[in-house]
């Protein structure tokens, strides 16, 4: 039996690696069909969707997905970098500036300062109810702390339940919500997408949307 040279084996391994990489990485054309992106660049493989860092908020609206009420579940990852990590989910989107969102500030997960600690998870309803107005007019109502066990540099699981005007947010399978609020608006939009805040990038995977559109 003829022996295969080391050179041939190396070529085979290289070819297989390239094929696997090509299969895993979504092309720009594929991403254009999957996301309508505002103020960011999106990249993705078969498991993870990534939004890059830039000034201002950014959203990757998911084409073909709508949401009014029900449950949204996903894993997401930010980073422990002060004022540079705001990651979450936008829903009830009417356009790129009118939507509701739940997002996290991972850099506050383990904060010693109790004021920062209390600002770990946030509800907003843009454009009229962004975080500065909510913090000034309704302190500690639309943002809350999370468990210090959460690693700000690692993946964590989020479940958002929307039932009528009630919005409940759960983390890592805990039955007690980390945030529970009533919607401040009645936006007729149904778009849903991955959201990042000013100067932030982020990653998401394992998205599940279970609508309850009664």
C-alpha positions, 0 to 999 in steps of 0.5 A: 500500500502506497504511503501518503506523504506528510506534505499530502497530509498537511494539504488535506488538513489545510483544505478541510480546515478551510472548508469548515471555516467557510461553512461556519462563517456567514457571508455578507450576503447571508447576513443582509438576508438575516438582519437589518442593521442600524449603526453597527456591523454584524458578523455571525457564524452558526452559533454566535452573532456579533455586533461591533463597537461604535458610537451611539446605540446599534441594533441588528433587527432580525428579518422575518421575526416579529414579537408583541408578547410572549417570551424571548430567551437568549445567551449574551456576553459583554465585558467588564469595561466601565461604560463600554458594555451595554448589551441586550434586546430591543423589541416592539420596534417601529423603526431604528429609534422607536422601540423598547429594550432590556439591556445589561451593564456587565461592568456593574455586575460586581461593582462595590459602589452600591449606586453602580451596583443598582444599575446592572439591568435596565428598561428603556422605551426610546425615544421618550424614555431613555435611561437618563430621564428614567433615572432622574424621574423614577430612581431605582424603578427601571433599573436594578442590580443582579447577582454578584455571581454573574461573571461580566466577561462570560455568557449569561442566559436571559429570559424576557417575558412580556405579558400585556404591559408587564415585563419581567426579566430573569437571569440564568434560570432563576425564578425570581425576576431581576427586573419587573416593570410596566411598559411606559408606551404602547408602540405598535411596532413588532420588530425585534433585534439584538441591541448594544449601547454607546461605545459597546459591542456584544455577542448573542446565541441560542435565541428563542422567541415564543410568541403569545399574540392573543 
